[in-house]
């Protein structure tokens, strides 16, 4: 059976060209509201419309957001809410985030877009040394909790080394911010609205591979999904699989293939990386005795290593050889 478990790791690394982006289970009750079949970028667009409509203190800005952005996530926002609340910025990520921090510090909801996650590094100092420490360094007199930084992340097969990176682990080292990554349209809308309304700065990475590929029924009304709560998408008894974002659909395929060989996989979507839901993962590993973490970011220093170290520490006597 050991060779079969190794095969699960290989299956989790299959090409994204073969992945299915429909059918991942969700905890949201669709009977509570009317739904519409939309893709992920449309779900993001819906969330931004709701955020701006429900709170006049909300602003959306970034490079090219005025005409809809590279991925069309901000389409129609400027026409509806005006250029005072939805506007283009100069090509300066450090300036975008610096302005967002100041806007949020004045009790506004700043929703800043970084065109690609690869471009977030010029704003790194503003995020980790200003936004994350704003409340702490002022002794809780001031804060910039109304700050959400959106950024498309991950590989698309043709993006090259400046349009394909997954930099989430850089920000997971920083106390004072949250890191959120949705797996699907329904999750993207609910998690984004929760991030925008959260009292802490949030870096919200969106899997650009799924912007148009992932389609599912999404409630048309306003709703939020809890941050820092992992979701068990598939229950199993032999091994626990943990992932986030676009990797979940690939891991779902791995679970299906493993089931054909008699291996029962428990699949968990972490959804929030910082602070992450250790309790849900721990409970699963104590049941299955095995853990596999799959992500598309670099292995060295990747967040998978943090999960592995934490769970081994908590479940050392329960992990099977």
RODO-2510 file (C-alpha; in nm, 4 decimals, decimal comma):
residues 321
     n   res          X          Y          Z
     1     x     0,0000     0,0000     0,0000
     2     x     0,2977     0,2341     0,0513
     3     x     0,3512     0,2575    -0,3241
     4     x    -0,0142     0,3538    -0,3648
     5     x     0,0258     0,6453    -0,1242
     6     x     0,3238     0,7653    -0,3240
     7     x     0,1028     0,7577    -0,6321
     8     x    -0,1362     1,0036    -0,4658
     9     x     0,1453     1,2593    -0,4560
    10     x     0,2073     1,2074    -0,8254
    11     x    -0,1621     1,2371    -0,9049
    12     x    -0,1766     1,5649    -0,7109
    13     x     0,0865     1,7052    -0,9464
    14     x    -0,0982     1,6291    -1,2727
    15     x    -0,1147     1,9007    -1,5369
    16     x    -0,3673     2,1777    -1,4813
    17     x    -0,4775     2,1252    -1,8424
    18     x    -0,6514     1,8084    -1,7314
    19     x    -0,8155     1,9414    -1,4201
    20     x    -1,1899     1,9652    -1,3655
    21     x    -1,3045     2,2843    -1,1969
    22     x    -1,6631     2,1846    -1,1226
    23     x    -1,8253     1,9860    -0,8494
    24     x    -1,6143     2,0611    -0,5408
    25     x    -1,8467     2,0442    -0,2437
    26     x    -1,9388     2,3527    -0,0435
    27     x    -2,0888     2,4135     0,2982
    28     x    -2,3081     2,7008     0,1766
    29     x    -2,6793     2,6282     0,1788
    30     x    -2,8054     2,7082    -0,1702
    31     x    -3,1678     2,6896    -0,0525
    32     x    -3,1299     3,0099     0,1451
    33     x    -3,1115     3,2373    -0,1591
    34     x    -3,1359     3,2474    -0,5373
    35     x    -2,8225     3,1441    -0,7246
    36     x    -2,6727     3,2003    -1,0669
    37     x    -2,4075     3,0045    -1,2534
    38     x    -2,1020     3,2313    -1,2836
    39     x    -1,7273     3,1978    -1,3193
    40     x    -1,4720     3,3103    -1,0640
    41     x    -1,3943     3,6560    -1,1997
    42     x    -1,7676     3,7327    -1,2164
    43     x    -1,8051     3,6224    -0,8540
    44     x    -1,5235     3,8600    -0,7573
    45     x    -1,6990     4,1349    -0,9528
    46     x    -2,0239     4,0666    -0,7664
    47     x    -1,8455     4,0887    -0,4315
    48     x    -1,6883     4,4220    -0,5234
    49     x    -2,0250     4,5590    -0,6359
    50     x    -2,1802     4,4564    -0,3040
    51     x    -1,8901     4,5975    -0,1004
    52     x    -1,9125     4,9357    -0,2714
    53     x    -2,2921     4,9448    -0,2610
    54     x    -2,3224     4,8451     0,1058
    55     x    -2,0543     5,0778     0,2430
    56     x    -2,0028     5,4304     0,1031
    57     x    -1,6589     5,4321     0,2676
    58     x    -1,5352     5,1606     0,0289
    59     x    -1,2949     5,2365    -0,2557
    60     x    -1,1471     5,0192    -0,5312
    61     x    -0,8261     5,1258    -0,7029
    62     x    -0,5239     4,9908    -0,8862
    63     x    -0,3660     4,9761    -1,2284
    64     x    -0,6354     4,9767    -1,5016
    65     x    -0,9266     4,8960    -1,2691
    66     x    -1,1220     5,1863    -1,4163
    67     x    -1,1958     4,9951    -1,7371
    68     x    -1,2276     4,6530    -1,5739
    69     x    -0,8693     4,5439    -1,5188
    70     x    -0,6631     4,2827    -1,6998
    71     x    -0,8976     4,0016    -1,5917
    72     x    -1,2185     4,2124    -1,6016
    73     x    -1,2823     4,1705    -1,2284
    74     x    -1,3685     4,5399    -1,1885
    75     x    -1,5897     4,5713    -1,4973
    76     x    -1,8762     4,8169    -1,4524
    77     x    -1,7665     4,9453    -1,1127
    78     x    -1,6507     5,2892    -1,2257
    79     x    -1,9666     5,3406    -1,4330
    80     x    -2,1905     5,2613    -1,1381
    81     x    -2,0016     5,4122    -0,8467
    82     x    -1,8071     5,6886    -1,0170
    83     x    -1,4407     5,7666    -1,0654
    84     x    -1,4141     5,9120    -0,7167
    85     x    -1,4529     5,5619    -0,5695
    86     x    -1,3159     5,3409    -0,8476
    87     x    -1,0048     5,4771    -1,0111
    88     x    -0,6781     5,3986    -1,1842
    89     x    -0,3457     5,4532    -1,0114
    90     x     0,0079     5,5062    -1,1411
    91     x     0,2206     5,1976    -1,2103
    92     x     0,3633     5,1969    -0,8593
    93     x     0,2726     4,9095    -0,6297
    94     x     0,4466     5,0667    -0,3322
    95     x     0,2360     5,3783    -0,3838
    96     x    -0,0854     5,1788    -0,4287
    97     x    -0,0467     4,9984    -0,0976
    98     x     0,0897     5,3047     0,0822
    99     x    -0,2137     5,5048    -0,0281
   100     x    -0,4419     5,2163     0,0735
   101     x    -0,2916     5,2097     0,4235
   102     x    -0,3526     5,5818     0,4654
   103     x    -0,7073     5,5525     0,3343
   104     x    -0,7857     5,2622     0,5677
   105     x    -0,6295     5,4461     0,8613
   106     x    -0,8904     5,7203     0,8078
   107     x    -1,1718     5,4689     0,8743
   108     x    -1,2345     5,3761     0,5119
   109     x    -1,2474     5,0413     0,3316
   110     x    -0,9531     5,0353     0,0923
   111     x    -0,9642     4,7589    -0,1695
   112     x    -0,6353     4,7758    -0,3579
   113     x    -0,5613     4,5637    -0,6645
   114     x    -0,2124     4,4469    -0,7550
   115     x    -0,2365     4,3530    -1,1215
   116     x    -0,0366     4,0303    -1,0787
   117     x     0,0875     3,8760    -0,7553
   118     x     0,4349     3,8822    -0,9090
   119     x     0,4232     4,2630    -0,8876
   120     x     0,3465     4,2700    -0,5168
   121     x     0,7132     4,2681    -0,4145
   122     x     0,7716     4,6443    -0,4600
   123     x     0,4923     4,6868    -0,2028
   124     x     0,6411     4,4301     0,0349
   125     x     0,7782     4,6894     0,2764
   126     x     0,4460     4,8718     0,2943
   127     x     0,2589     4,5479     0,3675
   128     x     0,4903     4,3880     0,6240
   129     x     0,6416     4,6954     0,7917
   130     x     0,3460     4,9334     0,7789
   131     x     0,0094     4,7613     0,7352
   132     x     0,0901     4,4594     0,9522
   133     x     0,2409     4,6674     1,2349
   134     x     0,0186     4,9751     1,2218
   135     x    -0,2034     4,8785     1,5153
   136     x     0,0756     4,7320     1,7283
   137     x     0,3235     5,0150     1,6889
   138     x     0,0617     5,2730     1,7903
   139     x    -0,0458     5,0817     2,1007
   140     x    -0,3856     5,0190     1,9409
   141     x    -0,4530     5,3922     1,9006
   142     x    -0,4633     5,3598     1,5229
   143     x    -0,5203     5,0791     1,2779
   144     x    -0,5607     5,0128     0,9049
   145     x    -0,7878     4,7126     0,9435
   146     x    -1,0104     4,8183     0,6572
   147     x    -0,7447     4,7185     0,4044
   148     x    -0,7759     4,4390     0,1481
   149     x    -0,5079     4,3769    -0,1128
   150     x    -0,6267     4,1649    -0,4066
   151     x    -0,3773     3,9929    -0,6351
   152     x    -0,4112     3,7202    -0,9044
   153     x    -0,1594     3,4426    -0,8372
   154     x    -0,0341     3,1153    -0,9821
   155     x     0,0622     2,9561    -1,3103
   156     x    -0,1464     2,9684    -1,6274
   157     x     0,0867     2,7766    -1,8588
   158     x     0,2145     3,0749    -2,0585
   159     x     0,2840     3,3484    -1,8044
   160     x     0,6587     3,3130    -1,7738
   161     x     0,8597     3,4039    -1,4681
   162     x     0,6913     3,7421    -1,4075
   163     x     0,3286     3,6292    -1,4333
   164     x     0,3145     3,2845    -1,2734
   165     x     0,4387     3,3080    -0,9164
   166     x     0,2658     3,1945    -0,5958
   167     x     0,4153     3,4209    -0,3254
   168     x     0,1781     3,3443    -0,0397
   169     x     0,4431     3,2003     0,1930
   170     x     0,6295     3,5339     0,2046
   171     x     0,3328     3,6949     0,3801
   172     x     0,2540     3,4006     0,6064
   173     x     0,5596     3,4918     0,8148
   174     x     0,4121     3,8279     0,9133
   175     x     0,1985     3,8767     1,2272
   176     x    -0,0761     4,1338     1,1814
   177     x    -0,2142     4,0397     0,8404
   178     x    -0,4344     3,7608     0,7105
   179     x    -0,3752     3,5607     0,3931
   180     x    -0,6798     3,4181     0,2139
   181     x    -0,6996     3,2062    -0,1042
   182     x    -1,0334     3,0815    -0,2478
   183     x    -1,0784     2,7645    -0,4531
   184     x    -1,3973     2,8457    -0,6461
   185     x    -1,6445     3,1220    -0,7463
   186     x    -1,8749     3,0641    -0,4488
   187     x    -1,5848     3,0680    -0,2066
   188     x    -1,4269     3,3708    -0,3749
   189     x    -1,7335     3,5890    -0,3310
   190     x    -1,8009     3,4953     0,0302
   191     x    -1,4394     3,5051     0,1403
   192     x    -1,3698     3,8356    -0,0343
   193     x    -1,6643     4,0053     0,1355
   194     x    -1,5458     3,8666     0,4700
   195     x    -1,1939     3,9935     0,3997
   196     x    -1,3139     4,3420     0,3084
   197     x    -1,5192     4,3620     0,6276
   198     x    -1,2586     4,2033     0,8549
   199     x    -1,0984     4,4359     1,1138
   200     x    -0,7498     4,3277     1,0038
   201     x    -0,5474     4,3880     0,6854
   202     x    -0,5961     4,0990     0,4411
   203     x    -0,3917     3,9841     0,1417
   204     x    -0,6386     3,8071    -0,0869
   205     x    -0,4806     3,5926    -0,3582
   206     x    -0,7066     3,4923    -0,6484
   207     x    -0,6217     3,1847    -0,8638
   208     x    -0,6120     3,3413    -1,2086
   209     x    -0,6133     2,9993    -1,3757
   210     x    -0,9710     2,9628    -1,2514
   211     x    -1,1000     3,3105    -1,3395
   212     x    -1,2883     3,1730    -1,6402
   213     x    -1,2385     2,8000    -1,6023
   214     x    -1,4174     2,7533    -1,2690
   215     x    -1,7965     2,7845    -1,2888
   216     x    -2,0575     2,7071    -1,0241
   217     x    -2,3842     2,8241    -0,8715
   218     x    -2,3225     3,1364    -0,6644
   219     x    -2,5802     3,3141    -0,4437
   220     x    -2,6699     3,6495    -0,5921
   221     x    -2,7224     3,8139    -0,2547
   222     x    -2,4719     3,9414    -0,0013
   223     x    -2,3118     3,6638     0,2035
   224     x    -1,9871     3,6023     0,3899
   225     x    -1,7859     3,2899     0,4633
   226     x    -1,5787     3,2623     0,7825
   227     x    -1,2054     3,3204     0,7673
   228     x    -0,9580     3,0835     0,9349
   229     x    -1,1964     2,7882     0,9134
   230     x    -1,0819     2,5000     0,6956
   231     x    -1,3412     2,2902     0,5158
   232     x    -1,3463     1,9136     0,4802
   233     x    -1,4524     1,8652     0,1183
   234     x    -1,4279     1,4891     0,1168
   235     x    -1,4201     1,2515     0,4143
   236     x    -1,1800     0,9582     0,4220
   237     x    -0,9966     0,7184     0,6502
   238     x    -0,6569     0,6371     0,4947
   239     x    -0,4830     0,9699     0,4289
   240     x    -0,5427     1,3433     0,4732
   241     x    -0,4832     1,5767     0,1783
   242     x    -0,4506     1,9508     0,2442
   243     x    -0,4348     2,2299    -0,0123
   244     x    -0,5739     2,5681    -0,1147
   245     x    -0,6717     2,7669    -0,4207
   246     x    -0,6449     2,6180    -0,7674
   247     x    -0,4705     2,3096    -0,6325
   248     x    -0,7935     2,1791    -0,4784
   249     x    -0,9451     2,0718    -0,8106
   250     x    -0,6272     1,8794    -0,8926
   251     x    -0,6294     1,7131    -0,5525
   252     x    -0,9949     1,6199    -0,5971
   253     x    -0,8944     1,4253    -0,9075
   254     x    -0,6190     1,2552    -0,7104
   255     x    -0,8772     1,1477    -0,4511
   256     x    -1,1000     1,0005    -0,7218
   257     x    -0,8114     0,8082    -0,8783
   258     x    -0,6948     0,6846    -0,5388
   259     x    -1,0441     0,5612    -0,4570
   260     x    -1,0276     0,3328    -0,7602
   261     x    -0,7355     0,1593    -0,5887
   262     x    -0,9140     0,1309    -0,2573
   263     x    -0,7512     0,4316    -0,0866
   264     x    -0,9893     0,6539     0,1092
   265     x    -0,8731     1,0178     0,1040
   266     x    -0,9895     1,3014     0,3278
   267     x    -0,9586     1,6324     0,1409
   268     x    -0,9301     1,9644     0,3259
   269     x    -0,9366     2,3165     0,1825
   270     x    -0,7412     2,5445     0,4164
   271     x    -0,8858     2,8659     0,2601
   272     x    -0,7056     3,0939     0,5095
   273     x    -0,3320     3,0426     0,5482
   274     x    -0,2786     3,2945     0,8266
   275     x    -0,4127     3,2286     1,0789
   276     x    -0,4785     2,8722     0,9613
   277     x    -0,7130     2,6136     1,1082
   278     x    -0,4747     2,3713     1,2779
   279     x    -0,7501     2,1995     1,4731
   280     x    -0,9370     2,0704     1,1666
   281     x    -0,6198     1,9351     1,0063
   282     x    -0,5019     1,7859     1,3352
   283     x    -0,8310     1,6035     1,3903
   284     x    -0,8156     1,4592     1,0402
   285     x    -0,4557     1,3388     1,0687
   286     x    -0,5266     1,1781     1,4047
   287     x    -0,7971     0,9793     1,2262
   288     x    -0,6059     0,8863     0,9086
   289     x    -0,2483     0,8753     1,0383
   290     x    -0,1092     1,0178     0,7143
   291     x    -0,0775     1,3662     0,5637
   292     x    -0,0054     1,4977     0,2141
   293     x     0,0153     1,8722     0,1423
   294     x     0,0094     1,9953    -0,2168
   295     x     0,0688     2,3492    -0,3424
   296     x     0,2117     2,5069    -0,6560
   297     x     0,4433     2,7495    -0,4750
   298     x     0,8136     2,6640    -0,4338
   299     x     0,8763     2,3674    -0,2052
   300     x     1,1666     2,5347    -0,0215
   301     x     1,0182     2,7672     0,2365
   302     x     0,6663     2,6926     0,1137
   303     x     0,3714     2,7023     0,3511
   304     x     0,3338     2,3273     0,3180
   305     x     0,6447     2,2910     0,5338
   306     x     0,4800     2,4927     0,8115
   307     x     0,1730     2,2692     0,8026
   308     x     0,3876     1,9575     0,8043
   309     x     0,5994     2,0741     1,0991
   310     x     0,2994     2,1846     1,3043
   311     x     0,0999     1,8667     1,2496
   312     x     0,3953     1,6366     1,3171
   313     x     0,4497     1,8237     1,6430
   314     x     0,0840     1,7838     1,7395
   315     x     0,0296     1,4315     1,6049
   316     x     0,3721     1,2689     1,6377
   317     x     0,2456     0,9516     1,8048
   318     x    -0,0465     0,9153     1,5614
   319     x     0,1397     0,9457     1,2320
   320     x     0,1902     0,6081     1,0645
   321     x     0,5127     0,5020     0,8980
***
